[in-house]
Amino acid sequence: MLNSSPLRAALIVIVALAGILFTLPNFVAPATLNSLPDWMPKKQIVLGLDLQGGSHLLLEVNREEIVSERVKELRREARSILANDNGIGHLIKTDEAKLTIELTDKENLETALNALQELDVPLSQSLGGVGGIDEMIINQTPDQLITIELTEEGISERLSSVVAQSIEVVRRRVDELGTTEPTIQRQGNDRILVQVPGFDDSERLKDVISKTARLTFHMVHPTMSAAQAKIQGLPDGTMILPSQDGGEELVFEEVAIGGESLVDSQPGFDAQNSSPIVTFRFDTRGGVKFAEITANNIGKRFAVVLDNQVITAPVINSAIPGGSGQIFGNFTAESANDLAVLLRAGALPATLDIIEERSVGPSLGADSVAAGETAGVVGGILVIIFMVVAYGTFGVFANISLLLNITLILGTLSLLGATLTLPGIAGIVLTIGMAVDANVLIYERIREEKRAGRGAIQAIEAGFQRAFTTILDANVTTLIAAAILFFLGSGPIRGFAVTLAIGIITTLFTAYVLTQFMISRWYARRRPKELKIALLKVWPENFNFEFMNLRKLAYTFSAVLVVGSLALFGAKGLNLGIDFKGGSAIEVQSIEGPADIAELREIVGALDLGDVQVQEFGSDIDVLIRVETQPGGDVAQQEAVTKVIEAVEAVGYDRRRSEVVGPTVSGELAQTGTLAVVAAIVAVLAYIWMRFEWQFAIGAVAALVHDVLLTIGLFALTGLEFNLASIAAILTIVGYSLNDTVVIYDRVRENLRKYRKMSIPELLNMSVNQTLSRTILTSITTLLALGALVVFGGEVIRSFTIAMAWGVLVGTYSTIFVASPLLINFNLTSRKEAAPKEERRADGASV
């Protein structure tokens, strides 16, 4: 070991330089970065919306509208085929995704069936694909009716195609707004995620994105008004549409000309009164048709319809050649520009409902970055000081590894172009606390080998060798929790999972490879007579406590805590955030002086929005307003948020962030969060069962369930908000608790091989005492980092960090007093009666 491999030295230097090179662009001004040579890395960490401000929208294609529009289209086509092409009299009824056709003459049934078969074109062919999915089923009923029913597969395929088309339209619209680096991607079969950094005018973004912008031109009925049609009945082929001025118009259903023929649209001003207008221009084919329509209908009214609302309906005074025209309406300069953007980008093929909205102002993002940096610096300094105090020179080695570890995390995030969120910063700070765990394991093992009589070189070698398996097992279990968080989480929670996972991998490299290299080089150069690892004895070396004698008392204490937690959960429930119950949350900040909570309650209460909570949020100038889920669906929820923001801005408050989560999303998040916790526990059960024995797996899972229930009890007792971040905290607690448990279990497994005749209670006591100093030291470093997060991390993640700090405490307790003594109850054998073959195998495995 003293003769460290040059290859290892080269590997460390290459990795360290790469980490520094990929990290440096984050600390360089953009102008300087652009002047650097092309071969140098220039990627920077992408800040999440919660750190740089911006808007997040989750859009869902309106499935009912897709079905309804398709059924209407089929009805028109079926009527045309039967009446116009074949002269067959009929009556058509619609029922959701089904058409029922009754023929006036049953003799034409066979002819009608054959004629209608031309409607049944395989959907993927009609949409440009290969092969085919039957979109509909055409049948004859026993009472000689014809039914045309859309299939689920056909609806899903059409829905998928509409989403693909909508993504392109949304992308063109967002690009027209001049935003930088927007994220527009598909989620599932019917959703689109839109994230626009630095654009915090969420109202305008929603208007631009969610409007269908389906522009059509219809002739207005020449002799009957909408009011008369309501009394006398609608003439065939007509419909009543609302107009922008508050009235209604009776127009023909047939689209005289569609917006798909538009090639350009620009905002402008009327030459006569300088009011804002929107000009448009058709392509050649559309221009010819527009000229024909206007020439043939002089003196009649021509309606310009946008999303089923009549914008204007002027009288055609003369033919309009050239294919261009103007749209007049009650426009402002901004709304005229936005409408021009919508028309240029093209119409959405279907309505997009906003089912989740999150908006963060730039000032809050800057504050979050500052809070995260402060928490990271304070947490890092505390951990560094503690390691030097605890381990002296060896603590310096651990701190060097820690600094490189952080550099590698930042460099990897830059290389991957990963998004750093506020929970992601929390993941880095947590890594600072947990990263030293591997060093502590190694150092404590070296001290133990030295106490056993080994020489310095042998103690160092044995310490690294025997600690490696423990380090690997402990970190793999945490990595499992991080992986499940990533695949089942969303948004900032995935950012936390990414930083946690990267931190685990870099920790394995820095704590084992780098630390081993530094210690070996230091020892080869200094050759100290006395290998002094501990500078300050945090825990007595010869401490020996009979923990297993307290197991019944511990079981009783834990049972009381678990029952109490369940009782609190049943009686008080959890203070569910909008992630899980839906609704809206708006954070505002007083412009001048402390916020007047009573005044805000009165103002918001007068809006008649149901259950509204107004409370201080951190400092005395910050206020959090929560609005319950509104009847009327997602649109009503959006309107409620707009009302609240307008009301509070009018009395001197700035909106810092807003979140709107519809009931559909909240139900899915609750289900996904529960699934994540269960999946993590099952995955860990399988891993530990594979690595150890079934008793160990059951004991570890029992301790996990204990920790999760106590954490839920904490949320119920304190009223801390339980949201998606809380699920991340619980999964992190699962990982940390497992980390602790695996360390002791690994020592139990080793001692089982060495002391086959020792009773299990004695062996467990010895194993817990042997690893106790490591358990205490790791808990202290992790709590130091988490303490900095609790104090300096900001109000947004306070419940998240408090829950993790609590989890460290209960995880440490459950490892010693739950997971370990349960091995006795599960009849773990000491192997003193093992078969000779097993004994020989155990002897060969001992070290």
C-alpha positions in Angstrom: 0.0 0.0 0.0 2.9 2.4 0.7 4.0 2.0 -2.9 0.9 3.6 -4.4 0.4 2.8 -8.0 1.3 5.6 -10.5 -1.9 4.6 -12.3 -4.0 5.5 -9.2 -2.1 8.8 -8.8 -2.8 9.6 -12.5 -6.5 8.6 -12.1 -6.9 10.9 -9.1 -5.2 13.8 -10.9 -7.3 13.4 -14.0 -10.6 13.1 -12.1 -9.7 16.1 -9.9 -8.7 18.3 -12.9 -11.8 17.3 -14.8 -14.0 18.2 -11.9 -12.3 21.6 -11.5 -12.5 22.3 -15.3 -16.2 21.4 -15.5 -16.9 23.4 -12.3 -15.0 26.6 -13.2 -17.5 27.9 -15.9 -20.1 28.4 -13.1 -17.8 31.0 -11.5 -16.9 32.9 -14.7 -18.8 35.8 -16.3 -20.5 34.9 -19.6 -18.3 37.4 -21.6 -15.1 35.8 -20.2 -16.5 32.3 -20.8 -17.1 33.1 -24.5 -13.5 34.3 -24.9 -12.1 31.0 -23.7 -10.7 28.4 -26.1 -13.2 26.1 -27.7 -11.6 23.0 -26.2 -12.4 24.2 -22.6 -15.7 23.2 -21.0 -18.2 26.0 -21.1 -21.4 24.3 -19.8 -22.9 25.8 -16.7 -25.2 24.3 -14.1 -28.8 25.1 -15.1 -30.6 26.7 -12.2 -34.1 25.5 -11.6 -37.1 27.8 -11.7 -37.1 28.0 -7.9 -33.5 29.5 -8.1 -33.7 31.8 -11.0 -37.4 32.6 -11.2 -39.8 31.7 -14.0 -43.0 29.8 -14.8 -43.9 26.1 -14.8 -47.0 24.9 -16.5 -48.3 21.3 -16.8 -50.9 21.2 -19.6 -53.3 18.4 -20.4 -55.1 17.8 -23.7 -58.8 17.9 -23.2 -59.8 14.4 -23.9 -63.5 15.1 -23.9 -63.1 17.8 -26.5 -61.1 15.5 -28.8 -63.8 12.9 -28.6 -66.6 15.5 -29.0 -65.0 17.2 -32.0 -64.3 13.8 -33.7 -67.9 12.7 -33.2 -69.2 16.0 -34.7 -66.8 15.5 -37.6 -68.0 11.9 -38.1 -71.6 13.1 -37.9 -71.0 15.6 -40.7 -69.2 13.0 -42.8 -71.9 10.4 -42.2 -74.6 12.8 -43.2 -72.8 13.8 -46.3 -72.2 10.1 -47.3 -75.8 9.1 -46.7 -77.8 12.1 -47.9 -75.6 13.8 -50.5 -73.9 10.8 -52.1 -76.5 8.1 -51.7 -79.8 10.0 -51.1 -80.6 7.9 -48.0 -82.9 9.4 -45.5 -81.7 9.1 -41.9 -81.7 10.5 -38.3 -78.4 10.7 -36.4 -78.2 10.7 -32.6 -75.0 11.2 -30.6 -74.0 9.8 -27.2 -70.5 10.6 -26.0 -68.2 8.6 -28.3 -71.0 6.9 -30.2 -73.3 7.7 -33.2 -76.6 5.9 -33.7 -78.1 6.2 -37.2 -81.8 5.3 -37.8 -82.7 5.0 -41.5 -86.1 6.2 -42.7 -86.2 3.3 -45.1 -84.8 0.0 -43.7 -84.4 -1.4 -47.2 -81.3 0.9 -47.6 -79.6 -0.7 -44.5 -77.1 -2.8 -46.5 -76.3 0.1 -48.9 -75.8 2.5 -45.9 -73.5 0.1 -44.1 -71.3 -0.4 -47.2 -71.2 3.3 -47.9 -70.2 4.2 -44.3 -67.2 1.8 -44.4 -65.2 4.5 -46.1 -65.2 6.3 -42.7 -63.3 3.4 -41.1 -59.7 4.3 -42.2 -56.9 2.9 -39.9 -56.0 5.9 -37.8 -52.2 5.7 -38.0 -52.5 5.7 -41.8 -54.7 8.7 -41.7 -52.2 10.5 -39.5 -49.2 9.6 -41.6 -48.1 6.4 -39.9 -47.7 2.8 -41.2 -50.0 0.0 -40.4 -53.2 0.9 -38.7 -55.3 1.1 -35.6 -59.1 0.8 -35.9 -60.4 4.1 -34.8 -64.1 3.0 -34.8 -66.4 0.1 -34.9 -69.3 0.2 -37.3 -72.1 -2.3 -36.4 -75.7 -3.1 -37.1 -78.0 -3.6 -34.1 -80.8 -6.2 -33.9 -83.4 -3.5 -34.3 -81.8 -2.4 -37.6 -79.9 0.6 -36.4 -76.3 1.5 -37.4 -73.8 2.4 -34.7 -70.5 4.0 -35.1 -68.4 3.9 -31.9 -64.9 5.2 -31.3 -62.5 2.7 -29.8 -60.3 3.4 -26.8 -57.2 2.5 -28.8 -58.3 5.0 -31.5 -58.9 7.7 -29.0 -55.5 7.2 -27.4 -53.8 7.2 -30.7 -55.5 10.4 -31.8 -54.7 11.9 -28.4 -51.0 11.0 -28.8 -50.9 12.6 -32.2 -52.6 15.8 -30.9 -50.0 16.1 -28.1 -47.2 15.8 -30.6 -48.7 18.5 -32.8 -49.5 20.7 -29.8 -45.9 20.5 -28.6 -44.7 22.1 -31.8 -47.3 24.8 -31.7 -46.5 25.6 -28.0 -42.8 25.7 -28.8 -43.3 28.2 -31.7 -45.5 30.4 -29.4 -43.0 30.4 -26.5 -40.1 31.1 -28.9 -42.1 34.1 -30.3 -42.1 35.6 -26.8 -38.3 36.0 -26.9 -37.6 33.7 -23.9 -34.4 31.8 -23.5 -33.9 28.1 -23.0 -37.5 27.0 -22.4 -38.2 23.4 -21.6 -41.1 22.0 -23.6 -41.5 18.2 -23.3 -44.1 15.5 -23.3 -45.3 13.9 -20.1 -47.2 10.6 -20.5 -49.8 10.2 -23.3 -51.8 13.4 -22.9 -49.6 16.0 -21.1 -47.1 18.7 -21.9 -44.6 20.2 -19.5 -43.6 23.8 -20.1 -40.9 25.5 -18.1 -39.8 29.0 -19.0 -36.9 30.4 -16.9 -36.8 34.1 -16.2 -40.3 34.7 -17.4 -42.4 35.2 -14.3 -45.5 36.8 -16.0 -47.4 33.5 -15.7 -50.7 35.1 -16.6 -49.4 36.2 -20.0 -47.7 32.9 -20.6 -50.9 31.0 -19.8 -52.9 33.2 -22.2 -50.4 32.7 -25.0 -50.0 29.0 -24.5 -53.4 27.7 -23.5 -55.5 29.6 -26.1 -56.4 27.2 -28.9 -56.2 30.1 -31.4 -58.4 28.3 -33.9 -59.2 31.1 -36.4 -62.1 30.5 -38.7 -64.3 32.6 -41.0 -68.0 32.0 -41.1 -70.9 33.7 -42.9 -73.5 35.3 -40.6 -77.1 34.2 -41.1 -78.5 37.0 -43.3 -82.1 37.1 -42.1 -82.3 35.8 -38.5 -80.6 37.0 -35.4 -79.3 34.8 -32.5 -82.2 36.0 -30.3 -84.8 35.0 -32.9 -83.1 31.6 -33.4 -83.4 30.9 -29.7 -87.2 31.4 -29.9 -87.9 29.9 -33.3 -85.3 27.2 -33.3 -81.9 26.9 -35.0 -82.0 26.7 -38.8 -80.2 23.6 -40.2 -76.4 24.0 -40.4 -76.2 27.0 -38.0 -74.9 27.7 -34.5 -74.9 30.5 -32.0 -71.6 31.9 -30.8 -70.8 34.5 -28.2 -69.2 37.7 -29.5 -66.4 39.7 -27.9 -68.7 42.7 -27.2 -70.9 40.5 -25.0 -73.7 39.7 -27.5 -74.3 36.7 -29.7 -74.2 35.9 -33.4 -76.0 33.3 -35.5 -73.5 31.9 -37.9 -73.3 29.0 -40.4 -71.5 25.9 -39.1 -69.6 25.5 -42.4 -66.1 27.1 -42.2 -65.9 29.4 -45.2 -62.1 29.6 -44.8 -59.8 28.3 -42.0 -56.8 29.7 -40.2 -54.6 27.0 -41.6 -54.4 29.1 -44.8 -52.7 32.0 -42.9 -49.1 32.6 -43.6 -48.5 35.7 -41.6 -50.0 37.9 -38.9 -48.8 41.1 -37.4 -50.0 43.7 -34.9 -50.8 47.2 -36.3 -52.8 50.3 -35.8 -56.0 51.4 -37.6 -55.2 54.3 -40.0 -58.3 56.2 -39.0 -58.4 56.1 -35.2 -55.0 54.6 -34.4 -56.6 51.7 -32.4 -54.7 48.4 -32.2 -55.6 45.9 -34.9 -54.2 42.6 -36.2 -53.4 42.2 -39.9 -53.3 38.8 -41.6 -52.3 37.4 -44.9 -53.4 34.1 -46.6 -51.4 31.8 -48.8 -52.1 31.8 -52.6 -54.9 29.3 -52.4 -56.4 30.9 -49.3 -56.2 34.3 -50.9 -58.1 33.1 -54.0 -60.8 31.6 -51.8 -61.0 34.7 -49.6 -61.4 36.9 -52.7 -64.2 34.6 -54.0 -66.1 34.6 -50.7 -66.0 38.4 -50.4 -66.9 38.9 -54.1 -70.0 36.5 -53.8 -71.3 37.9 -50.5 -71.2 41.7 -50.9 -73.6 43.3 -48.5 -73.5 40.3 -46.1 -71.8 40.0 -42.8 -68.6 37.9 -42.4 -67.7 36.7 -38.9 -64.1 36.3 -37.8 -64.2 33.6 -35.1 -61.4 32.9 -32.7 -61.8 29.9 -30.4 -65.6 29.9 -30.9 -65.9 33.6 -30.1 -66.8 36.2 -32.7 -64.1 38.8 -32.6 -65.7 41.0 -35.3 -68.4 40.5 -37.9 -68.2 43.4 -40.5 -70.3 43.8 -43.6 -68.5 42.9 -46.8 -68.6 46.1 -48.9 -66.5 44.9 -51.8 -64.4 42.0 -53.0 -61.0 41.8 -51.2 -58.3 40.6 -53.5 -54.7 40.0 -52.5 -55.5 37.6 -49.7 -54.9 40.0 -46.8 -57.2 41.6 -44.3 -57.5 43.2 -40.8 -59.1 42.0 -37.6 -60.7 44.8 -35.4 -61.6 44.3 -31.8 -61.2 45.6 -28.3 -57.4 45.2 -28.4 -54.6 46.7 -26.4 -51.1 46.9 -28.0 -50.0 43.9 -26.0 -53.1 41.8 -26.7 -52.9 42.6 -30.4 -49.3 41.4 -30.4 -50.1 38.2 -28.5 -53.0 37.4 -30.9 -50.6 37.9 -33.8 -48.1 35.6 -32.1 -50.9 33.0 -31.7 -52.0 33.2 -35.3 -48.4 33.0 -36.7 -47.6 30.0 -34.5 -50.8 28.2 -35.7 -53.8 26.9 -33.9 -53.6 24.2 -31.3 -55.4 21.0 -32.5 -57.2 20.8 -29.1 -57.7 22.7 -25.9 -54.9 22.5 -23.4 -56.1 22.6 -19.8 -53.6 23.9 -17.2 -53.6 21.4 -14.4 -50.5 22.5 -12.5 -48.9 25.9 -12.4 -45.9 27.2 -10.4 -44.4 30.6 -10.8 -41.4 32.1 -9.0 -40.3 35.7 -9.1 -36.7 36.5 -9.7 -36.2 38.2 -6.3 -37.4 35.0 -4.5 -35.1 32.9 -6.7 -32.1 35.1 -5.8 -33.0 34.9 -2.1 -33.2 31.1 -2.4 -29.7 30.9 -4.1 -28.3 33.1 -1.3 -29.9 31.0 1.4 -28.6 27.8 -0.2 -25.1 29.2 -0.5 -25.1 30.4 3.1 -26.4 27.0 4.4 -23.8 25.2 2.3 -20.9 27.4 3.5 -21.9 27.3 7.1 -22.6 23.5 7.0 -19.3 22.9 5.3 -17.3 25.0 7.7 -18.9 23.3 10.7 -18.2 19.8 9.3 -14.6 20.7 8.4 -13.9 22.1 11.9 -15.4 19.1 13.5 -13.4 16.6 11.5 -10.1 18.5 12.3 -11.0 18.5 15.9 -12.0 14.9 16.0 -9.2 13.4 13.8 -6.4 16.0 13.5 -4.2 15.3 10.5 -6.5 12.5 9.3 -9.4 15.0 9.6 -7.5 17.3 7.1 -7.3 14.3 4.7 -11.1 13.8 5.1 -11.7 17.5 4.5 -9.6 17.6 1.3 -11.7 14.6 0.1 -14.8 16.5 1.0 -13.8 19.6 -1.0 -13.0 17.5 -4.0 -16.3 15.7 -3.5 -18.2 18.9 -3.7 -16.2 20.0 -6.8 -17.0 16.7 -8.5 -20.7 17.0 -7.8 -20.8 20.5 -9.3 -18.7 19.4 -12.2 -20.9 16.4 -12.9 -24.0 18.6 -12.7 -22.4 21.0 -15.2 -21.3 18.1 -17.5 -24.8 16.6 -17.6 -26.5 19.9 -17.9 -28.6 18.9 -14.9 -30.9 21.3 -13.3 -30.0 22.5 -9.8 -33.0 23.2 -7.6 -33.4 24.3 -4.0 -33.9 20.8 -2.8 -30.9 19.9 -5.0 -28.8 22.4 -2.9 -30.2 20.6 0.2 -29.0 17.3 -1.3 -25.4 18.8 -1.7 -25.5 20.1 1.9 -26.7 16.7 3.1 -23.9 15.0 1.1 -21.4 17.2 3.0 -22.7 15.7 6.2 -22.9 12.1 5.0 -19.7 12.1 2.8 -17.5 12.0 5.8 -19.2 8.9 7.0 -17.0 6.8 4.8 -13.9 8.4 6.2 -15.2 7.9 9.7 -15.8 4.2 9.0 -12.3 3.9 7.7 -10.6 5.8 10.5 -12.5 4.0 13.3 -11.6 0.7 11.7 -8.0 1.7 11.6 -8.1 2.7 15.3 -9.8 -0.6 16.1 -7.1 -2.7 14.2 -4.4 -0.7 16.0 -6.0 -1.4 19.4 -6.0 -5.1 18.4 -2.2 -5.1 18.2 -1.5 -4.6 14.6 1.3 -2.4 13.4 0.7 1.0 11.7 0.9 -0.3 8.1 -1.1 -3.4 8.8 -3.8 -1.3 10.7 -4.1 1.1 7.8 -4.4 -1.6 5.2 -6.8 -3.7 7.2 -8.9 -0.6 8.0 -9.4 0.2 4.3 -10.0 -3.4 3.3 -12.5 -4.2 6.0 -14.4 -0.9 5.7 -14.9 -1.1 2.0 -17.7 -3.7 2.0 -19.5 -1.8 4.7 -19.1 1.5 2.8 -20.4 -0.1 -0.4 -23.4 -1.8 1.3 -24.3 1.4 3.2 -24.2 3.6 0.1 -26.0 1.2 -2.2 -29.0 1.3 0.1 -29.1 5.1 0.0 -28.6 5.0 -3.8 -31.7 2.8 -4.1 -33.7 5.4 -2.3 -32.3 8.1 -4.6 -33.1 6.1 -7.7 -36.7 5.6 -6.7 -37.0 9.3 -5.9 -35.8 10.1 -9.4 -38.0 7.7 -11.3 -41.2 8.4 -9.2 -40.6 12.0 -8.2 -41.1 15.2 -10.3 -39.6 18.6 -10.6 -37.4 19.8 -7.8 -37.6 16.4 -6.1 -35.9 14.8 -9.0 -33.2 17.5 -8.7 -32.7 16.4 -5.1 -32.4 12.8 -6.2 -29.8 13.6 -8.9 -27.5 15.5 -6.5 -27.9 12.9 -3.8 -27.1 10.1 -6.3 -24.1 11.9 -7.7 -22.9 12.7 -4.2 -23.0 9.0 -3.2 -20.9 8.0 -6.3 -18.4 10.8 -5.8 -18.2 10.0 -2.1 -17.1 6.4 -2.9 -14.3 7.7 -5.0 -13.0 10.5 -2.8 -13.4 8.7 0.6 -11.8 5.5 -0.5 -9.5 6.1 -3.5 -8.3 9.6 -2.7 -8.1 9.3 1.1 -6.2 6.0 0.8 -3.7 7.6 -1.6 -3.2 10.6 0.7 -2.7 8.5 3.8 -0.3 6.2 2.1 1.8 9.0 0.7 1.8 10.8 4.0 2.9 7.7 5.9 5.6 6.9 3.3 7.1 10.3 3.8 6.6 10.9 7.5 7.0 7.3 8.9 5.5 8.4 12.3 6.5 6.2 15.3 3.0 6.5 16.7 -0.1 6.4 14.5 -2.3 9.0 16.2 -5.7 9.2 14.4 -7.9 10.8 17.0 -7.1 14.4 18.1 -10.1 14.6 20.5 -11.8 11.5 21.9 -15.4 12.1 21.1 -16.3 8.7 22.5 -14.4 6.6 25.1 -12.4 3.7 23.5 -13.3 1.1 26.0 -17.0 2.1 26.3 -19.1 -1.1 26.7 -22.8 -0.9 27.4 -25.3 -3.8 27.5 -27.7 -2.4 24.9 -29.5 -5.7 24.4 -30.6 -5.8 28.1 -32.7 -2.7 27.4 -34.5 -4.2 24.4 -37.8 -4.8 26.2 -37.8 -1.2 27.5 -36.8 0.0 24.0 -39.6 -2.0 22.4 -42.1 -0.5 24.8 -40.8 3.0 24.2 -40.9 2.5 20.5 -44.4 1.0 20.6 -45.7 4.0 22.6 -44.1 6.4 20.0 -45.5 4.5 17.1 -49.0 4.2 18.6 -48.8 7.9 19.5 -47.8 8.8 16.0 -50.7 6.8 14.5 -53.1 8.3 17.0 -52.0 11.8 16.2 -52.3 11.0 12.5 -55.8 9.7 13.0 -56.9 12.5 15.2 -55.2 15.5 13.6 -54.3 14.2 10.2 -51.5 15.9 8.2 -51.3 19.5 7.1 -51.3 18.5 3.5 -49.8 20.9 1.1 -51.4 21.7 -2.3 -49.2 18.9 -3.8 -51.5 16.4 -2.2 -54.9 18.1 -1.8 -54.9 20.5 -4.7 -55.6 24.2 -4.5 -53.4 27.2 -4.7 -50.5 28.8 -2.7 -49.4 32.3 -3.2 -46.4 33.8 -1.5 -46.4 37.6 -1.3 -44.1 40.2 0.3 -45.0 43.5 1.7 -43.4 46.4 -0.1 -43.3 48.7 2.9 -43.0 47.5 6.5 -44.4 44.4 8.2 -47.3 42.6 6.6 -50.8 43.3 8.0 -52.1 39.7 8.3 -55.6 40.8 9.5 -56.0 43.2 6.6 -55.0 40.5 4.1 -57.4 38.1 5.6 -60.2 40.6 5.3 -59.3 41.4 1.7 -58.9 37.8 0.5 -61.9 36.7 2.5 -64.1 39.2 0.7 -63.3 37.4 -2.6 -65.6 34.5 -1.7 -63.2 31.8 -2.5 -64.1 29.3 0.3 -61.5 28.2 2.8 -58.6 30.7 2.5 -55.6 30.6 4.9 -53.3 33.7 5.4 -50.2 33.2 7.5 -46.8 34.6 8.1 -44.1 32.8 6.2 -40.7 33.2 7.6 -40.0 36.9 8.1 -42.7 39.5 9.1 -42.9 40.9 5.6 -43.6 37.5 3.9 -47.1 36.0 3.8 -48.4 32.7 2.5 -51.9 32.6 1.2 -53.6 29.2 0.5 -56.8 28.9 -1.4 -58.8 25.6 -1.4 -59.7 23.7 -4.6 -62.4 25.7 -6.3 -65.6 24.2 -7.7 -65.5 24.5 -11.4 -62.2 22.7 -12.1 -58.8 24.0 -13.2 -60.1 27.1 -14.9 -61.9 28.3 -11.8 -58.7 27.6 -9.8 -56.7 29.8 -12.2 -59.3 32.6 -11.9 -59.1 32.4 -8.1 -55.3 32.9 -8.1 -55.7 35.9 -10.4 -58.2 37.5 -8.1 -56.0 37.0 -5.1 -52.9 38.4 -6.8 -54.8 41.4 -8.1 -56.3 42.1 -4.7 -53.1 42.0 -2.7 -51.0 43.8 -5.3 -53.5 46.7 -5.1 -52.7 47.2 -1.4 -48.9 47.1 -1.6 -47.7 43.5 -1.9 -45.5 41.9 -4.5 -46.1 38.3 -5.7 -43.0 36.2 -5.0 -44.3 32.8 -6.2 -47.6 31.0 -6.9 -48.5 27.4 -7.2 -51.7 25.9 -8.5 -52.2 22.1 -8.4 -55.5 20.7 -9.8 -57.2 17.7 -8.1 -56.1 15.3 -10.8 -52.5 16.1 -10.3 -52.7 16.2 -6.5 -54.3 12.7 -6.5 -51.6 11.3 -8.7 -48.8 12.9 -6.6 -50.3 11.4 -3.4 -50.4 8.0 -5.1 -46.9 8.3 -6.5 -45.5 9.5 -3.2 -47.0 6.5 -1.3 -45.8 4.2 -4.0 -42.2 5.6 -3.8 -42.0 4.9 -0.1 -43.3 1.4 -0.4 -41.1 0.7 -3.4 -38.0 1.9 -1.5 -38.8 -0.4 1.4 -39.4 -3.4 -0.8 -36.2 -2.7 -2.8 -34.1 -2.4 0.3 -35.7 -5.6 1.8 -34.6 -7.5 -1.4 -31.1 -6.0 -1.4 -30.4 -6.8 2.3 -31.9 -10.2 2.0 -29.6 -10.9 -0.9 -26.5 -9.5 0.9 -27.2 -10.8 4.4 -29.9 -13.2 5.7 -33.7 -12.9 6.0 -33.5 -12.0 9.7 -31.4 -8.9 8.8 -33.8 -7.9 6.0 -36.8 -8.1 8.2 -35.1 -6.3 11.0 -33.9 -3.5 8.7 -37.4 -3.0 7.2 -39.0 -3.0 10.7 -36.6 -0.2 11.7 -37.5 1.7 8.5 -41.3 1.4 9.1 -40.6 2.6 12.7 -38.7 5.6 11.4 -41.3 6.5 8.7 -44.2 6.3 11.2 -42.4 8.5 13.8 -41.7 11.0 11.1 -45.3 11.1 10.1 -46.1 11.5 13.8 -43.7 14.6 13.8 -45.7 16.1 10.9 -49.0 15.4 12.7 -47.8 16.9 16.0 -46.1 20.0 14.7 -48.4 20.8 11.8 -45.5 21.1 9.4 -46.7 21.2 5.8 -46.6 17.7 4.3 -45.8 18.0 0.6 -43.7 16.4 -2.1 -40.5 17.5 -0.4 -41.7 15.7 2.7 -41.8 12.4 0.7 -38.3 13.2 -0.4 -37.3 13.7 3.3 -38.9 10.4 4.2 -37.0 8.5 1.5 -33.8 10.2 2.5 -34.5 9.1 6.1 -35.0 5.6 4.8 -31.6 5.8 3.1 -29.8 7.3 6.2 -31.4 4.8 8.6 -30.4 2.0 6.3 -26.9 3.3 6.1 -26.6 3.2 9.9 -28.3 -0.2 10.1 -26.1 -1.8 7.4 -22.9 -0.7 9.2 -23.9 -2.5 12.4 -25.3 -5.5 10.5 -22.0 -5.8 8.6 -20.2 -5.9 11.8 -22.6 -8.5 13.2 -22.1 -10.7 10.1 -18.3 -10.4 10.5 -18.5 -11.3 14.2 -20.7 -14.3 13.5 -17.9 -15.7 11.5 -15.2 -15.0 14.1 -17.1 -15.8 17.4 -19.2 -18.9 16.6 -19.7 -19.9 20.2 -20.7 -16.5 21.5 -24.4 -16.0 22.4 -26.3 -13.7 20.1 -27.1 -11.0 22.7 -23.4 -10.8 23.6 -22.4 -10.7 20.0 -24.9 -7.9 19.2 -23.7 -5.9 22.2 -20.2 -6.2 21.1 -21.1 -5.2 17.5 -23.0 -2.2 18.5 -20.3 -1.0 20.9 -17.6 -1.5 18.2 -19.5 0.7 15.8 -20.9 3.2 18.3 -18.2 5.8 17.9 -18.8 5.8 14.1 -22.5 6.1 14.7 -22.2 9.0 17.0 -19.6 10.9 14.8 -21.6 10.4 11.6 -24.8 11.6 13.3 -23.0 14.7 14.6 -21.6 15.7 11.2 -24.9 15.1 9.4 -26.8 17.1 12.0 -24.3 19.9 11.7 -25.0 20.1 8.0 -28.8 19.8 8.4 -28.7 22.3 11.2 -27.3 24.9 8.8 -30.1 24.1 6.4 -32.7 24.5 9.0 -31.4 27.8 10.1 -30.2 29.3 6.8 -32.0 27.3 4.1 -35.1 29.4 4.0 -38.8 28.8 4.7 -39.6 27.0 1.5 -37.6 23.9 2.5 -37.8 24.2 6.3 -40.3 21.4 6.8 -38.1 19.3 4.5 -34.9 19.9 6.5 -36.6 19.6 10.0 -38.0 16.2 9.0 -34.5 15.1 7.8 -32.9 16.2 11.0 -35.5 14.4 13.0 -34.9 11.4 10.8 -31.2 11.3 11.7 -32.1 11.2 15.4 -34.8 8.5 15.1 -32.7 6.6 12.5 -29.7 6.5 14.9 -32.0 5.3 17.8 -33.8 2.6 15.7 -30.5 1.2 14.4 -29.3 0.5 18.0 -32.5 -0.2 19.8 -34.8 -1.7 17.1 -32.9 -3.2 14.2 -30.2 -4.8 16.3 -32.2 -6.5 19.1 -34.9 -7.7 16.6 -32.2 -10.2 15.4 -32.6 -12.0 18.8 -36.4 -12.2 18.3 -36.0 -13.6 14.8 -33.8 -16.4 16.2 -30.6 -15.5 14.5 -28.2 -18.4 15.3 -24.6 -18.0 16.5 -23.6 -20.9 14.2 -22.0 -22.9 17.1 -24.0 -25.9 15.8 -23.2 -25.3 12.2 -22.1 -28.3 10.1 -18.4 -28.9 9.7 -18.6 -27.9 6.0 -20.2 -24.6 7.0 -17.6 -24.0 9.7 -14.8 -24.6 7.2 -16.4 -22.1 4.8 -16.8 -19.6 7.6 -13.2 -20.1 8.6 -12.1 -19.5 5.0 -14.2 -16.3 4.9 -12.9 -14.9 8.1 -10.3 -12.1 8.1 
